[in-house]
């Protein structure tokens, strides 16, 4: 399973709005076979950190998702809430509960 760590530098003052909106994009990602492994708001550093996984070809599934009408609808009319995005494919070091 491929896991991508996503770290967002959030626009000052937009964290609450981002957190309120986030379940909309989670639902769309789930439609395309993705699972959100965790999501945390680091309010002290104004960052939102989360991980998303896919059991198959992550890149191919991402291309379908990113070009989907559902994703476009989820972002429609939103103000800019993310200043910068940091992405990395990661490997598990400690299993959940271990």
GURONU-494400 format. One record per residue: residue number from 1; residue in one letter; x, y, z of N, C-alpha, C, CB in turn. Coordinates in nm, 4 decimals, always signed. Glycine has a CB too. Layout:
<pts>
   k r   n_east  n_north     n_up  ca_east ca_north    ca_up   c_east  c_north     c_up  cb_east cb_north    cb_up
 NUM A        X        Y        Z        X        Y        Z        X        Y        Z        X        Y        Z
...
</pts>
This chain:
<pts>
   k r   n_east  n_north     n_up  ca_east ca_north    ca_up   c_east  c_north     c_up  cb_east cb_north    cb_up
   1 X  +0.0838  -0.1175  +0.0000  +0.0000  +0.0000  +0.0000  +0.0887  +0.1244  +0.0000  -0.0956  -0.0005  +0.1215
   2 X  +0.0577  +0.2176  -0.0854  +0.1328  +0.3429  -0.0935  +0.0688  +0.4468  -0.0010  +0.1376  +0.3954  -0.2402
   3 X  +0.1548  +0.5193  +0.0707  +0.1085  +0.6239  +0.1628  +0.1802  +0.7538  +0.1295  +0.1336  +0.5836  +0.3119
   4 X  +0.1013  +0.8591  +0.1193  +0.1570  +0.9909  +0.0942  +0.1324  +1.0794  +0.2169  +0.0947  +1.0542  -0.0339
   5 X  +0.2394  +1.1399  +0.2656  +0.2308  +1.2365  +0.3746  +0.2125  +1.3730  +0.3116  +0.3579  +1.2323  +0.4672
   6 X  +0.1131  +1.4466  +0.3614  +0.0809  +1.5783  +0.3057  +0.0880  +1.6802  +0.4192  -0.0613  +1.5790  +0.2371
   7 X  +0.1690  +1.7822  +0.4015  +0.1823  +1.8873  +0.5028  +0.1511  +2.0201  +0.4366  +0.3256  +1.8883  +0.5668
   8 X  +0.0522  +2.0885  +0.4913  +0.0067  +2.2147  +0.4347  +0.0406  +2.3291  +0.5286  -0.1442  +2.2108  +0.4069
   9 X  +0.0985  +2.4338  +0.4750  +0.1148  +2.5586  +0.5474  -0.0128  +2.6378  +0.5196  +0.2465  +2.6378  +0.5033
  10 X  -0.0932  +2.6581  +0.6228  -0.2258  +2.7169  +0.6075  -0.2170  +2.8695  +0.6122  -0.3211  +2.6650  +0.7173
  11 X  -0.2977  +2.9348  +0.5300  -0.3069  +3.0803  +0.5289  -0.3496  +3.1254  +0.6691  -0.4083  +3.1307  +0.4186
  12 X  -0.2800  +3.2224  +0.7275  -0.3192  +3.2697  +0.8611  -0.4681  +3.3061  +0.8664  -0.2340  +3.3916  +0.9014
  13 X  -0.5338  +3.2563  +0.9706  -0.6754  +3.2825  +0.9909  -0.7691  +3.1868  +0.9189  -0.7054  +3.4197  +0.9480
  14 X  -0.7150  +3.0916  +0.8424  -0.7988  +3.0013  +0.7631  -0.8044  +2.8579  +0.8168  -0.7487  +2.9986  +0.6221
  15 X  -0.7394  +2.8293  +0.9297  -0.7357  +2.6916  +0.9798  -0.8760  +2.6378  +1.0091  -0.6501  +2.6840  +1.1061
  16 X  -0.9577  +2.7137  +1.0799  -1.0916  +2.6638  +1.1138  -1.1743  +2.6369  +0.9887  -1.1646  +2.7639  +1.2037
  17 X  -1.1671  +2.7271  +0.8911  -1.2388  +2.7057  +0.7660  -1.1889  +2.5836  +0.6922  -1.2265  +2.8269  +0.6776
  18 X  -1.0576  +2.5632  +0.6936  -1.0000  +2.4459  +0.6277  -1.0481  +2.3182  +0.6961  -0.8455  +2.4528  +0.6290
  19 X  -1.0439  +2.3165  +0.8281  -1.0867  +2.1973  +0.9031  -1.2348  +2.1684  +0.8791  -1.0602  +2.2158  +1.0543
  20 X  -1.3151  +2.2712  +0.8721  -1.4585  +2.2530  +0.8467  -1.4821  +2.1946  +0.7070  -1.5334  +2.3875  +0.8615
  21 X  -1.4035  +2.2382  +0.6090  -1.4174  +2.1925  +0.4711  -1.3578  +2.0539  +0.4478  -1.3523  +2.2912  +0.3782
  22 X  -1.2547  +2.0167  +0.5208  -1.1758  +1.8958  +0.4960  -1.2593  +1.7682  +0.4759  -1.0815  +1.8748  +0.6103
  23 X  -1.3646  +1.7425  +0.5529  -1.4426  +1.6199  +0.5290  -1.5002  +1.6100  +0.3876  -1.5554  +1.6118  +0.6284
  24 X  -1.5232  +1.7217  +0.3219  -1.5734  +1.7176  +0.1835  -1.4724  +1.6509  +0.0911  -1.6050  +1.8597  +0.1329
  25 X  -1.3446  +1.6851  +0.1062  -1.2445  +1.6268  +0.0169  -1.2126  +1.4830  +0.0573  -1.1164  +1.7117  +0.0173
  26 X  -1.2259  +1.4524  +0.1861  -1.2073  +1.3132  +0.2298  -1.3110  +1.2245  +0.1618  -1.2184  +1.3011  +0.3854
  27 X  -1.4353  +1.2683  +0.1592  -1.5421  +1.1893  +0.0961  -1.5145  +1.1672  -0.0527  -1.6781  +1.2594  +0.1143
  28 X  -1.4644  +1.2691  -0.1197  -1.4320  +1.2538  -0.2619  -1.3158  +1.1578  -0.2799  -1.3984  +1.3899  -0.3252
  29 X  -1.2128  +1.1718  -0.1989  -1.0981  +1.0799  -0.2098  -1.1436  +0.9353  -0.1887  -0.9878  +1.1171  -0.1064
  30 X  -1.2323  +0.9134  -0.0917  -1.2808  +0.7775  -0.0655  -1.3512  +0.7191  -0.1875  -1.3758  +0.7771  +0.0546
  31 X  -1.4207  +0.8015  -0.2637  -1.4879  +0.7542  -0.3859  -1.3872  +0.6996  -0.4865  -1.5693  +0.8680  -0.4501
  32 X  -1.2634  +0.7443  -0.4777  -1.1598  +0.7028  -0.5721  -1.0606  +0.6037  -0.5097  -1.0850  +0.8249  -0.6235
  33 X  -1.1002  +0.5408  -0.3994  -1.0217  +0.4330  -0.3407  -0.9159  +0.4741  -0.2409  -0.9575  +0.3591  -0.4465
  34 X  -0.9100  +0.6020  -0.2046  -0.8123  +0.6500  -0.1078  -0.8673  +0.6382  +0.0339  -0.7733  +0.7954  -0.1381
  35 X  -0.7767  +0.6241  +0.1302  -0.8110  +0.6233  +0.2713  -0.7262  +0.7276  +0.3426  -0.7902  +0.4825  +0.3334
  36 X  -0.7909  +0.8134  +0.4199  -0.7161  +0.9082  +0.5014  -0.6730  +0.8335  +0.6270  -0.8019  +1.0366  +0.5362
  37 X  -0.5425  +0.8213  +0.6465  -0.4865  +0.7460  +0.7587  -0.4893  +0.8270  +0.8884  -0.3434  +0.7036  +0.7270
  38 X  -0.4633  +0.9561  +0.8786  -0.4722  +1.0453  +0.9948  -0.4728  +1.1885  +0.9444  -0.3538  +1.0216  +1.0952
  39 X  -0.5168  +1.2779  +1.0295  -0.5135  +1.4212  +0.9982  -0.5021  +1.4973  +1.1295  -0.6413  +1.4660  +0.9174
  40 X  -0.4073  +1.5899  +1.1344  -0.3833  +1.6697  +1.2551  -0.3674  +1.8163  +1.2182  -0.2581  +1.6195  +1.3305
  41 X  -0.4215  +1.9022  +1.3025  -0.4001  +2.0459  +1.2898  -0.2943  +2.0860  +1.3921  -0.5338  +2.1265  +1.3109
  42 X  -0.1857  +2.1427  +1.3441  -0.0802  +2.1963  +1.4296  -0.1017  +2.3474  +1.4323  +0.0658  +2.1574  +1.3770
  43 X  -0.1852  +2.3910  +1.5242  -0.2232  +2.5324  +1.5281  -0.1050  +2.6222  +1.5654  -0.3372  +2.5531  +1.6274
  44 X  -0.0153  +2.5719  +1.6475  +0.1002  +2.6523  +1.6879  +0.1855  +2.6928  +1.5683  +0.1851  +2.5755  +1.7881
  45 X  +0.2002  +2.6010  +1.4730  +0.2816  +2.6280  +1.3541  +0.1974  +2.6558  +1.2302  +0.3736  +2.5112  +1.3270
  46 X  +0.0656  +2.6634  +1.2479  -0.0274  +2.6919  +1.1393  -0.0104  +2.5926  +1.0234  -0.0074  +2.8354  +1.0893
  47 X  -0.0022  +2.4629  +1.0610  +0.0118  +2.3574  +0.9615  -0.0976  +2.2526  +0.9794  +0.1507  +2.2921  +0.9711
  48 X  -0.1335  +2.1915  +0.8685  -0.2274  +2.0800  +0.8681  -0.1518  +1.9631  +0.8089  -0.3596  +2.1124  +0.7868
  49 X  -0.1420  +1.8533  +0.8842  -0.0623  +1.7381  +0.8432  -0.1545  +1.6175  +0.8340  +0.0555  +1.7116  +0.9428
  50 X  -0.1471  +1.5484  +0.7214  -0.2309  +1.4298  +0.7061  -0.1642  +1.3293  +0.6134  -0.3697  +1.4680  +0.6524
  51 X  -0.2136  +1.2076  +0.6184  -0.1603  +1.1025  +0.5317  -0.2773  +1.0343  +0.4630  -0.0744  +0.9992  +0.6124
  52 X  -0.2553  +1.0010  +0.3369  -0.3567  +0.9347  +0.2559  -0.2921  +0.8135  +0.1896  -0.4177  +1.0323  +0.1492
  53 X  -0.3672  +0.7045  +0.1833  -0.3133  +0.5817  +0.1233  -0.4040  +0.5339  +0.0106  -0.2975  +0.4706  +0.2301
  54 X  -0.3461  +0.4463  -0.0706  -0.4219  +0.3819  -0.1776  -0.3649  +0.2415  -0.1941  -0.4144  +0.4640  -0.3129
  55 X  -0.4515  +0.1399  -0.2079  -0.4019  +0.0024  -0.2164  -0.3423  -0.0352  -0.3514  -0.5123  -0.0914  -0.1852
  56 X  -0.3670  +0.0453  -0.4538  -0.3181  +0.0121  -0.5878  -0.2128  +0.1098  -0.6351  -0.4326  +0.0093  -0.6865
  57 X  -0.2233  +0.1458  -0.7602  -0.1302  +0.2401  -0.8220  -0.1683  +0.3815  -0.7780  -0.1317  +0.2273  -0.9785
  58 X  -0.0964  +0.4345  -0.6810  -0.1288  +0.5635  -0.6210  -0.1311  +0.6737  -0.7273  -0.0276  +0.5981  -0.5104
  59 X  -0.0279  +0.6795  -0.8090  -0.0167  +0.7870  -0.9080  -0.1308  +0.7828  -1.0094  +0.1175  +0.7780  -0.9806
  60 X  -0.1652  +0.6639  -1.0570  -0.2742  +0.6515  -1.1541  -0.4070  +0.6915  -1.0900  -0.2823  +0.5069  -1.2090
  61 X  -0.4295  +0.6460  -0.9670  -0.5537  +0.6803  -0.8973  -0.5603  +0.8299  -0.8700  -0.5653  +0.6017  -0.7655
  62 X  -0.4455  +0.8904  -0.8374  -0.4422  +1.0338  -0.8120  -0.4790  +1.1116  -0.9381  -0.3036  +1.0762  -0.7616
  63 X  -0.4287  +1.0695  -1.0537  -0.4606  +1.1382  -1.1789  -0.6108  +1.1373  -1.2060  -0.3860  +1.0731  -1.2957
  64 X  -0.6751  +1.0243  -1.1817  -0.8201  +1.0149  -1.2012  -0.8911  +1.1063  -1.1013  -0.8690  +0.8676  -1.1851
  65 X  -0.8511  +1.0987  -0.9753  -0.9115  +1.1821  -0.8702  -0.8945  +1.3307  -0.8990  -0.8499  +1.1489  -0.7344
  66 X  -0.7716  +1.3741  -0.9294  -0.7429  +1.5169  -0.9436  -0.8177  +1.5780  -1.0626  -0.5922  +1.5390  -0.9598
  67 X  -0.8532  +1.4975  -1.1597  -0.9262  +1.5456  -1.2768  -1.0763  +1.5182  -1.2691  -0.8700  +1.4820  -1.4013
  68 X  -1.1236  +1.4728  -1.1543  -1.2643  +1.4354  -1.1409  -1.3551  +1.5572  -1.1211  -1.2813  +1.3392  -1.0244
  69 X  -1.4781  +1.5464  -1.1671  -1.5740  +1.6549  -1.1444  -1.6087  +1.6699  -0.9968  -1.7011  +1.6304  -1.2249
  70 X  -1.6023  +1.5615  -0.9214  -1.6316  +1.5685  -0.7775  -1.5264  +1.6522  -0.7048  -1.6378  +1.4265  -0.7165
  71 X  -1.4012  +1.6350  -0.7417  -1.2949  +1.7150  -0.6798  -1.3114  +1.8618  -0.7170  -1.1553  +1.6640  -0.7231
  72 X  -1.3389  +1.8874  -0.8430  -1.3589  +2.0257  -0.8869  -1.4728  +2.0899  -0.8083  -1.3885  +2.0312  -1.0388
  73 X  -1.5817  +2.0173  -0.7878  -1.6961  +2.0706  -0.7123  -1.6594  +2.0974  -0.5673  -1.8142  +1.9735  -0.7186
  74 X  -1.5757  +2.0120  -0.5087  -1.5361  +2.0299  -0.3680  -1.4539  +2.1566  -0.3484  -1.4562  +1.9087  -0.3194
  75 X  -1.3808  +2.1991  -0.4518  -1.2966  +2.3185  -0.4423  -1.3649  +2.4453  -0.4956  -1.1677  +2.2954  -0.5178
  76 X  -1.4777  +2.4289  -0.5614  -1.5442  +2.5416  -0.6258  -1.5814  +2.6515  -0.5260  -1.6685  +2.4935  -0.6981
  77 X  -1.5390  +2.7729  -0.5551  -1.5752  +2.8885  -0.4745  -1.5009  +2.9050  -0.3439  -1.7163  +2.8828  -0.4458
  78 X  -1.4012  +2.8196  -0.3181  -1.3272  +2.8292  -0.1916  -1.2231  +2.9402  -0.1962  -1.2595  +2.6959  -0.1592
  79 X  -1.2039  +3.0091  -0.0843  -1.0931  +3.1044  -0.0784  -0.9622  +3.0272  -0.0672  -1.1098  +3.2029  +0.0415
  80 X  -0.8514  +3.0944  -0.0934  -0.7204  +3.0307  -0.0782  -0.6976  +3.0052  +0.0704  -0.6054  +3.1197  -0.1388
  81 X  -0.6777  +2.8788  +0.1059  -0.6564  +2.8426  +0.2457  -0.5203  +2.7797  +0.2694  -0.7641  +2.7481  +0.2915
  82 X  -0.4484  +2.7459  +0.1647  -0.3190  +2.6803  +0.1795  -0.2127  +2.7629  +0.1079  -0.3232  +2.5353  +0.1238
  83 X  -0.1098  +2.8015  +0.1837  +0.0020  +2.8793  +0.1274  +0.0976  +2.7905  +0.0496  +0.0783  +2.9521  +0.2388
  84 X  +0.1325  +2.6769  +0.1100  +0.2317  +2.5886  +0.0491  +0.2005  +2.4447  +0.0861  +0.3749  +2.6265  +0.0937
  85 X  +0.2292  +2.3530  -0.0065  +0.2038  +2.2105  +0.0123  +0.3364  +2.1362  +0.0044  +0.1029  +2.1563  -0.0939
  86 X  +0.3591  +2.0464  +0.1004  +0.4783  +1.9606  +0.1014  +0.4286  +1.8166  +0.0945  +0.5685  +1.9853  +0.2306
  87 X  +0.4743  +1.7400  -0.0045  +0.4296  +1.6034  -0.0254  +0.5488  +1.5080  -0.0218  +0.3542  +1.5908  -0.1588
  88 X  +0.5246  +1.3867  +0.0299  +0.6276  +1.2832  +0.0286  +0.5621  +1.1468  +0.0407  +0.7299  +1.3050  +0.1428
  89 X  +0.6105  +1.0538  -0.0387  +0.5686  +0.9148  -0.0222  +0.6503  +0.8598  +0.0947  +0.5900  +0.8291  -0.1556
  90 X  +0.5829  +0.7907  +0.1882  +0.6489  +0.7465  +0.3105  +0.6292  +0.5972  +0.3347  +0.5969  +0.8254  +0.4296
  91 X  +0.7157  +0.5421  +0.4191  +0.7094  +0.4011  +0.4581  +0.6805  +0.3925  +0.6075  +0.8423  +0.3269  +0.4229
  92 X  +0.5996  +0.2952  +0.6473  +0.5696  +0.2722  +0.7888  +0.6947  +0.2209  +0.8591  +0.4520  +0.1714  +0.8054
  93 X  +0.7184  +0.2738  +0.9781  +0.8308  +0.2302  +1.0594  +0.7791  +0.1529  +1.1806  +0.9166  +0.3510  +1.1039
  94 X  +0.6708  +0.2011  +1.2380  +0.6054  +0.1360  +1.3505  +0.4613  +0.1106  +1.3095  +0.6140  +0.2229  +1.4815
  95 X  +0.4167  -0.0124  +1.3246  +0.2795  -0.0465  +1.2898  +0.1832  +0.0161  +1.3893  +0.2607  -0.1988  +1.2852
  96 X  +0.0615  +0.0500  +1.3444  -0.0380  +0.1048  +1.4385  -0.0558  +0.0122  +1.5581  -0.1737  +0.1264  +1.3680
  97 X  -0.0559  +0.0690  +1.6752  -0.0704  -0.0088  +1.7970  +0.0583  -0.0780  +1.8405  -0.1776  -0.1105  +1.7785
  98 X  +0.1677  -0.0570  +1.7645  +0.2920  -0.1265  +1.7960  +0.3928  -0.0367  +1.8402  +0.3425  -0.2009  +1.6840
</pts>
